[in-house]
Amino acid sequence: MNHLATDDRPTTLKELRESGWKSKTVKHEIRDNFLRMLAAGDELFPGIVGYDDTVIPEINLALLAGHDMLFLGEKGQAKSRIMRMLTRFLDPWLPYIDHPELAVHEDPERPITSLGRRLVAHHDPEDLRIAWWHRNDRYTERLSPGTKFADIIGEIDPAKLTGGVSMSAEEALSLGLIPRMHRGIFAMNELPELDDLVQVGLFNILEERDVQIRGYPIRFDVDVMILFSANPSTYNRSGKVIPQLKDRIGSIIQTHYPTERDAGIEILQQETAEHLDGPYPVTVPYFMYEIIEEITIQARRSRYVDQASGVSARFSLANFRTMVAAARQRAVVQDEKPAVPRISDLGHLYSSSLGKLELDMMGTHQMSERQVLDAVIADAIKTVFGKYVEEHGLGEIAEIFRRGVRVEVGDMLPSRAYAERLQNVPPVWDKAFEVNASENEAVRASCVEFVLAGLYSMDKISRATQHGKIHYEV
């Protein structure tokens, strides 16, 4: 019945009861829809990569158990994205009492406010109006820093007191986000940054499902699923989260970064596919995807980077988009199609990387963020190139440069400049790099730069930089 068009839905309490609709708690509703989708073999978390064997099974069990959840992990591990996706397990539409003075979306069969109860008790079901709440509107979230008790729990409204309402009366309250999300999902990001007083208020909601404001025990049987996110380094720090609140969180879901480079690349391709189309389309050789993702992996391993802070997946995404932008700019200026990213385009990553890496001041030994990034990029190129050498042999990949060639590269050099230097490329290049290096000048230029940078990383050739251009010499 909830899948009907809006015009077909009941508009009065009488029609709603005749339709067979049954009242459920939000967690019961989520569990029923989850079980239906699970039995049907539906994809439960579309677009979430790398969590099939780790994170998602734990979420599934928490949903079945009816738990409130804490998503614990470093930044950029899809915590917020997963929390927002939980609305797909809600009914598409939910009925509520349609009255302008109601502050919450009241269940027509189980109202929690005194006004809601009076409306149901004193109105003929044929006259009590029903409206419908879409599941996308039944989720809200809040970032902890700066959040006050009144924001998410509520406050006494002075204007109502002036009008003669008693301070201990329910009508004196101005409700916060959680009571207003009655029958929905509320998410609090960065839980450890939340003020202790607000944590106590959350503990009371998790324990008793009611609201107490300024010591007045005004009971609202709030029906809400509560979600939290936190970074392990702060969540596990003594005193940041009160023990009583920790104890009431049903399940802790520990997230992580991709365990395999290919999973990170899949996320990259999924999130950036639309950026490659347009009047100047971009073709990205797979080894350039590998390098961008390996830069992030190396940053996560670097002793110069504060690993407690983490290196977000947004680091890869921002760097990839910068690299694509540099390639597209060159393609427009040089009138080349398609645009193909090169190693020299990585010289622009400072703009998208600086500020995203938090340095470990104990391990940097006065290295600047630029120097750390340079070292990370160099390690990434060496790692990726080493894989190709291991699979295909250094001899065939580097064959074209054996005769003592001096090659100039740069992010704005036209691709034909590379083709003029290298009339032919070894057949193994097309096989190893899975690109048409022998047929397309722009792809060939990208391969040339990759091989040169790789050979340099292995100390096989020398390199000199002058006036923004790089000269490699064999």
C-alpha positions as CSV (number, residue, x, y, z in Angstrom):
1,M,0.0,0.0,0.0
2,N,2.9,2.4,0.7
3,H,4.0,2.0,-2.9
4,L,0.9,3.5,-4.3
5,A,0.8,6.9,-6.1
6,T,0.2,9.8,-3.8
7,D,-3.3,10.3,-5.0
8,D,-4.2,6.7,-4.1
9,R,-3.1,6.9,-0.5
10,P,-5.6,7.2,2.3
11,T,-6.2,10.8,3.4
12,T,-8.2,10.1,6.6
13,L,-7.6,7.9,9.6
14,K,-10.7,5.8,8.7
15,E,-9.3,5.2,5.2
16,L,-5.9,4.3,6.7
17,R,-7.4,1.7,9.0
18,E,-9.5,0.2,6.2
19,S,-6.4,0.0,4.0
20,G,-4.8,-2.6,6.4
21,W,-1.8,-0.4,7.3
22,K,-0.1,-1.5,10.5
23,S,1.9,0.7,12.8
24,K,5.5,-0.3,13.4
25,T,8.5,1.1,15.2
26,V,11.2,2.5,12.8
27,K,13.6,-0.3,13.6
28,H,10.9,-2.9,13.0
29,E,10.1,-1.3,9.7
30,I,13.8,-1.3,8.7
31,R,14.2,-4.9,9.7
32,D,11.2,-6.0,7.7
33,N,12.3,-4.2,4.6
34,F,15.9,-5.4,5.0
35,L,14.7,-9.1,5.3
36,R,12.5,-8.7,2.2
37,M,15.4,-7.3,0.1
38,L,17.8,-9.9,1.5
39,A,15.5,-12.7,0.6
40,A,15.0,-11.3,-2.9
41,G,18.8,-11.1,-3.5
42,D,18.7,-7.3,-3.9
43,E,21.9,-5.3,-3.8
44,L,21.8,-4.0,-0.2
45,F,24.4,-1.2,-0.4
46,P,24.9,-0.2,-4.0
47,G,28.1,1.7,-4.8
48,I,29.9,0.6,-1.5
49,V,33.2,-1.0,-2.6
50,G,35.5,-3.2,-0.6
51,Y,33.3,-3.9,2.4
52,D,31.5,-7.1,1.3
53,D,33.3,-9.4,3.6
54,T,34.0,-7.0,6.5
55,V,31.8,-4.0,7.2
56,I,28.5,-4.9,5.4
57,P,28.0,-8.2,7.3
58,E,28.3,-6.3,10.6
59,I,25.8,-3.7,9.5
60,N,23.3,-6.4,8.4
61,L,23.4,-8.0,11.8
62,A,23.0,-4.7,13.6
63,L,19.9,-3.9,11.4
64,L,18.4,-7.3,12.2
65,A,19.2,-6.9,15.9
66,G,17.5,-3.4,16.0
67,H,20.7,-1.7,17.3
68,D,21.7,1.9,17.3
69,M,25.1,2.0,15.6
70,L,28.5,3.7,15.8
71,F,30.6,3.8,12.7
72,L,34.2,3.9,13.8
73,G,36.9,4.7,11.3
74,E,39.3,7.3,9.9
75,K,38.1,10.1,7.6
76,G,37.1,9.2,4.1
77,Q,35.9,5.6,4.8
78,A,32.3,6.1,3.6
79,K,30.8,6.3,7.1
80,S,28.4,9.1,6.3
81,R,27.5,7.7,2.9
82,I,26.5,4.4,4.5
83,M,24.5,6.1,7.2
84,R,22.5,8.0,4.6
85,M,21.9,4.8,2.6
86,L,20.0,3.3,5.5
87,T,16.9,5.2,4.4
88,R,16.5,2.7,1.6
89,F,15.3,0.2,4.2
90,L,12.5,2.5,5.2
91,D,9.0,2.3,3.7
92,P,8.8,4.7,0.7
93,W,6.0,6.6,2.4
94,L,4.8,6.8,6.0
95,P,1.4,8.2,7.2
96,Y,1.2,10.8,9.9
97,I,-1.5,13.0,11.5
98,D,-1.9,16.2,9.4
99,H,-2.2,19.1,11.8
100,P,-0.3,22.4,11.8
101,E,0.3,22.5,15.5
102,L,2.0,19.2,15.8
103,A,5.8,19.4,16.1
104,V,6.4,15.8,15.2
105,H,5.2,13.4,12.5
106,E,2.7,11.6,14.8
107,D,1.9,7.9,14.3
108,P,-1.9,7.9,13.8
109,E,-2.2,4.8,15.9
110,R,0.4,5.6,18.6
111,P,0.7,9.4,19.1
112,I,3.3,10.5,21.6
113,T,2.3,14.1,22.3
114,S,-0.7,15.2,24.3
115,L,-2.0,17.1,21.3
116,G,-1.7,14.0,19.1
117,R,-3.5,11.9,21.6
118,R,-6.3,14.5,21.9
119,L,-6.7,14.6,18.2
120,V,-7.1,10.9,17.9
121,A,-9.4,10.6,20.9
122,H,-11.8,13.5,20.1
123,H,-12.0,13.4,16.3
124,D,-14.1,11.0,14.2
125,P,-11.6,8.8,12.2
126,E,-13.4,10.0,9.1
127,D,-12.5,13.6,9.8
128,L,-8.9,13.2,11.1
129,R,-6.6,14.1,8.2
130,I,-3.6,12.0,7.2
131,A,-0.5,13.1,5.3
132,W,2.5,11.1,4.0
133,W,6.2,11.5,4.8
134,H,8.8,10.4,2.2
135,R,11.6,8.2,3.4
136,N,14.3,10.6,2.0
137,D,13.0,13.2,4.5
138,R,13.2,10.8,7.5
139,Y,16.9,11.2,7.9
140,T,18.9,14.1,9.3
141,E,22.4,14.5,10.6
142,R,24.4,16.9,12.7
143,L,28.1,17.6,13.1
144,S,29.1,17.6,16.8
145,P,31.4,20.7,17.2
146,G,29.2,23.6,18.3
147,T,26.1,21.5,18.9
148,K,24.1,22.5,21.9
149,F,21.6,20.6,24.0
150,A,18.8,22.8,22.6
151,D,19.8,21.9,19.0
152,I,19.2,18.2,19.2
153,I,17.1,17.7,22.4
154,G,15.1,20.9,22.9
155,E,14.6,23.9,25.1
156,I,11.9,25.7,27.1
157,D,10.4,28.4,24.8
158,P,10.3,31.8,26.6
159,A,7.5,33.0,24.3
160,K,5.2,30.2,25.3
161,L,5.9,30.9,29.0
162,T,5.0,34.6,28.4
163,G,1.7,33.3,26.9
164,G,0.9,31.6,30.2
165,V,2.0,28.1,29.6
166,S,3.5,26.3,32.6
167,M,7.2,25.6,32.4
168,S,6.5,22.0,33.3
169,A,3.9,21.6,30.5
170,E,4.7,19.8,27.3
171,E,3.5,22.7,25.3
172,A,6.3,24.9,26.7
173,L,8.9,23.0,24.8
174,S,10.7,23.9,21.6
175,L,11.8,20.5,20.4
176,G,15.3,19.7,19.0
177,L,16.3,17.6,16.0
178,I,15.9,14.2,17.6
179,P,12.3,14.6,18.8
180,R,11.4,16.1,15.5
181,M,12.9,13.0,13.8
182,H,10.4,10.8,15.7
183,R,9.9,7.7,13.4
184,G,13.1,8.5,11.5
185,I,16.9,8.2,11.6
186,F,19.2,10.7,13.3
187,A,22.9,10.7,12.8
188,M,25.5,12.5,14.9
189,N,28.9,12.9,13.2
190,E,32.2,13.1,15.3
191,L,30.6,11.9,18.5
192,P,33.7,12.5,20.7
193,E,33.5,16.3,20.0
194,L,30.1,16.5,21.5
195,D,29.6,18.4,24.8
196,D,29.2,16.2,27.9
197,L,25.8,17.7,28.7
198,V,24.5,16.7,25.2
199,Q,26.0,13.3,25.6
200,V,24.0,12.8,28.8
201,G,20.9,13.9,26.9
202,L,21.7,11.3,24.2
203,F,22.3,8.6,26.8
204,N,18.8,9.3,28.3
205,I,17.2,8.9,24.8
206,L,19.1,5.7,24.1
207,E,18.2,4.3,27.6
208,E,14.6,5.5,28.1
209,R,13.6,6.8,24.7
210,D,12.3,9.9,26.4
211,V,13.2,13.6,26.6
212,Q,14.0,15.6,29.7
213,I,14.6,19.3,29.4
214,R,15.9,21.5,32.2
215,G,15.2,18.7,34.7
216,Y,11.5,18.4,33.8
217,P,10.7,14.7,33.1
218,I,8.3,15.3,30.3
219,R,8.0,11.9,28.7
220,F,8.0,11.5,24.9
221,D,8.3,7.9,23.8
222,V,10.6,8.9,20.9
223,D,10.9,6.3,18.2
224,V,14.2,7.0,16.4
225,M,17.2,5.0,15.2
226,I,20.3,6.8,16.3
227,L,23.6,6.6,14.4
228,F,27.0,7.9,15.3
229,S,30.4,8.3,13.6
230,A,33.8,8.8,15.2
231,N,37.5,8.5,14.6
232,P,39.2,5.8,16.7
233,S,41.9,8.1,17.9
234,T,39.4,10.3,19.6
235,Y,36.7,7.8,20.5
236,N,39.1,5.6,22.4
237,R,40.7,8.6,24.3
238,S,39.7,8.5,27.9
239,G,37.1,11.1,28.8
240,K,36.0,12.0,25.3
241,V,32.8,9.9,25.4
242,I,31.0,9.2,28.6
243,P,31.0,5.5,29.6
244,Q,27.2,5.3,30.0
245,L,26.7,6.5,26.4
246,K,29.3,4.0,25.0
247,D,27.5,1.2,26.9
248,R,24.1,2.0,25.3
249,I,25.3,1.9,21.7
250,G,24.2,-1.4,20.3
251,S,26.8,-2.1,17.6
252,I,30.1,-0.6,16.7
253,I,30.9,-0.9,13.0
254,Q,34.6,-0.6,12.2
255,T,35.3,0.8,8.7
256,H,38.6,0.7,6.9
257,Y,40.4,1.9,3.8
258,P,40.5,-0.4,0.8
259,T,42.7,-3.4,1.5
260,E,43.6,-3.8,-2.2
261,R,44.7,-1.1,-4.7
262,D,42.2,-2.4,-7.3
263,A,39.3,-1.8,-4.9
264,G,40.5,1.8,-4.5
265,I,40.7,2.2,-8.2
266,E,37.1,0.8,-8.5
267,I,36.0,3.6,-6.2
268,L,37.9,6.1,-8.3
269,Q,36.3,4.9,-11.5
270,Q,32.8,4.8,-9.9
271,E,33.1,8.4,-8.5
272,T,34.8,10.1,-11.5
273,A,33.3,8.5,-14.6
274,E,31.2,11.5,-15.5
275,H,34.3,13.8,-15.4
276,L,35.8,12.0,-18.4
277,D,33.1,12.9,-20.9
278,G,32.3,16.1,-22.7
279,P,33.6,18.0,-25.7
280,Y,37.2,17.1,-24.8
281,P,36.9,13.5,-23.6
282,V,39.6,12.0,-21.4
283,T,41.1,8.5,-21.7
284,V,43.0,7.4,-18.6
285,P,45.5,4.6,-19.0
286,Y,45.1,2.1,-16.2
287,F,48.6,2.7,-14.9
288,M,47.6,6.3,-14.2
289,Y,44.7,5.1,-12.1
290,E,47.2,2.8,-10.3
291,I,49.6,5.7,-9.6
292,I,46.9,8.0,-8.3
293,E,45.6,5.3,-5.9
294,E,49.1,4.3,-5.0
295,I,49.9,7.9,-4.0
296,T,47.2,7.6,-1.4
297,I,48.4,4.2,-0.3
298,Q,51.9,5.4,0.1
299,A,50.7,8.4,2.1
300,R,48.8,6.1,4.4
301,R,52.1,4.2,5.0
302,S,54.4,7.2,5.2
303,R,56.1,7.8,8.5
304,Y,56.0,11.5,7.8
305,V,52.1,11.5,7.7
306,D,50.1,11.4,10.9
307,Q,48.3,8.0,10.5
308,A,46.0,8.7,13.4
309,S,44.4,11.3,11.3
310,G,44.1,9.1,8.2
311,V,44.3,9.8,4.5
312,S,40.8,10.1,3.1
313,A,39.5,8.6,-0.1
314,R,38.8,12.2,-1.1
315,F,42.6,12.6,-1.4
316,S,42.5,10.2,-4.3
317,L,39.4,11.8,-5.8
318,A,40.8,15.3,-5.6
319,N,44.1,14.3,-7.1
320,F,42.5,12.4,-9.9
321,R,40.3,15.3,-10.9
322,T,43.3,17.6,-10.9
323,M,45.2,15.3,-13.1
324,V,42.3,15.0,-15.5
325,A,41.9,18.8,-15.5
326,A,45.5,19.2,-16.5
327,A,45.2,16.7,-19.3
328,R,42.0,18.4,-20.6
329,Q,43.6,21.8,-20.5
330,R,46.5,20.5,-22.6
331,A,44.1,18.8,-25.0
332,V,42.2,22.1,-25.6
333,V,45.4,24.2,-26.1
334,Q,47.0,21.6,-28.4
335,D,43.7,20.5,-30.1
336,E,44.2,16.9,-29.2
337,K,41.5,14.2,-28.7
338,P,41.3,12.3,-26.5
339,A,43.0,14.0,-23.6
340,V,45.3,11.5,-21.9
341,P,46.9,12.2,-18.5
342,R,50.7,11.9,-18.1
343,I,53.2,11.7,-15.3
344,S,54.0,15.4,-15.8
345,D,50.4,16.2,-14.9
346,L,51.1,15.0,-11.4
347,G,53.1,18.2,-11.0
348,H,49.8,19.9,-10.3
349,L,48.8,17.8,-7.4
350,Y,50.1,20.2,-4.9
351,S,46.9,22.2,-5.2
352,S,44.7,19.3,-4.5
353,S,46.9,17.6,-1.9
354,L,48.3,20.3,0.4
355,G,46.1,20.6,3.5
356,K,44.8,17.0,3.1
357,L,47.9,15.5,4.6
358,E,48.5,16.0,8.3
359,L,52.2,15.7,9.0
360,D,53.6,13.8,11.9
361,M,55.7,16.5,13.4
362,M,57.8,13.9,15.3
363,G,58.7,12.1,12.0
364,T,59.1,14.8,9.4
365,H,62.4,16.2,10.6
366,Q,61.5,19.6,9.3
367,M,60.3,18.3,5.9
368,S,57.7,20.5,4.3
369,E,54.4,19.2,3.1
370,R,55.5,19.6,-0.5
371,Q,58.6,17.5,0.1
372,V,56.5,14.8,1.8
373,L,54.2,14.8,-1.2
374,D,57.1,14.6,-3.7
375,A,58.5,11.6,-1.8
376,V,55.1,9.9,-1.7
377,I,54.6,10.4,-5.5
378,A,58.1,9.1,-6.2
379,D,57.4,6.0,-4.2
380,A,54.1,5.5,-5.9
381,I,55.6,5.6,-9.4
382,K,58.4,3.2,-8.4
383,T,55.9,0.8,-6.9
384,V,53.5,0.8,-9.9
385,F,56.4,0.7,-12.5
386,G,58.0,-2.2,-10.6
387,K,54.9,-4.3,-11.0
388,Y,55.0,-3.8,-14.8
389,V,58.7,-4.6,-14.9
390,E,58.1,-7.7,-12.8
391,E,55.4,-9.0,-15.1
392,H,56.8,-8.0,-18.5
393,G,60.6,-7.5,-18.0
394,L,62.6,-4.3,-17.9
395,G,64.3,-5.0,-21.2
396,E,61.3,-4.9,-23.4
397,I,59.6,-2.0,-21.6
398,A,62.8,0.1,-21.7
399,E,64.0,-1.1,-25.1
400,I,63.3,2.1,-27.0
401,F,65.6,4.1,-24.7
402,R,68.7,1.9,-24.9
403,R,70.5,3.9,-27.6
404,G,71.2,7.0,-25.5
405,V,68.2,9.2,-26.0
406,R,67.6,12.6,-24.4
407,V,63.9,13.2,-24.0
408,E,62.1,16.4,-22.8
409,V,58.7,16.1,-21.2
410,G,56.2,18.6,-19.9
411,D,52.5,18.9,-19.1
412,M,51.9,21.3,-22.0
413,L,54.1,19.7,-24.6
414,P,52.0,18.4,-27.6
415,S,51.8,14.6,-28.0
416,R,53.4,14.8,-31.4
417,A,56.7,15.9,-29.9
418,Y,56.9,12.5,-28.2
419,A,55.9,10.7,-31.4
420,E,58.6,12.5,-33.4
421,R,61.2,11.2,-30.9
422,L,59.8,7.7,-30.8
423,Q,58.5,6.6,-34.2
424,N,57.9,3.1,-33.1
425,V,57.2,1.5,-29.7
426,P,57.8,-2.1,-28.8
427,P,54.7,-4.3,-29.2
428,V,55.0,-5.2,-25.5
429,W,53.9,-1.7,-24.6
430,D,50.4,-2.2,-26.0
431,K,50.3,-5.6,-24.2
432,A,51.7,-4.5,-20.9
433,F,49.9,-1.2,-20.6
434,E,46.7,-2.3,-22.3
435,V,46.6,0.9,-24.4
436,N,47.1,1.7,-28.0
437,A,50.5,3.3,-27.6
438,S,51.5,2.4,-31.1
439,E,48.5,4.0,-32.7
440,N,47.6,7.1,-30.6
441,E,50.1,9.9,-30.1
442,A,48.5,11.1,-26.8
443,V,48.5,7.6,-25.3
444,R,52.1,7.1,-26.5
445,A,53.2,10.3,-24.8
446,S,51.6,9.1,-21.5
447,C,53.4,5.7,-21.9
448,V,56.7,7.4,-22.6
449,E,56.5,9.6,-19.5
450,F,55.6,6.6,-17.4
451,V,58.5,4.5,-18.6
452,L,60.9,7.4,-18.2
453,A,59.7,8.2,-14.7
454,G,59.8,4.5,-13.8
455,L,63.4,4.1,-15.1
456,Y,64.4,7.1,-13.2
457,S,62.8,5.7,-10.0
458,M,65.0,2.6,-10.5
459,D,68.2,4.6,-11.1
460,K,68.4,3.5,-14.7
461,I,68.5,7.0,-16.2
462,S,69.2,10.6,-15.0
463,R,66.8,13.5,-14.8
464,A,67.2,17.3,-14.8
465,T,64.5,20.0,-14.3
466,Q,64.8,23.4,-16.1
467,H,62.2,26.1,-16.6
468,G,59.4,23.9,-15.6
469,K,60.3,21.1,-18.0
470,I,62.0,17.8,-17.3
471,H,64.8,16.2,-19.3
472,Y,65.5,12.5,-19.0
473,E,68.8,11.2,-20.4
474,V,69.7,7.5,-20.9
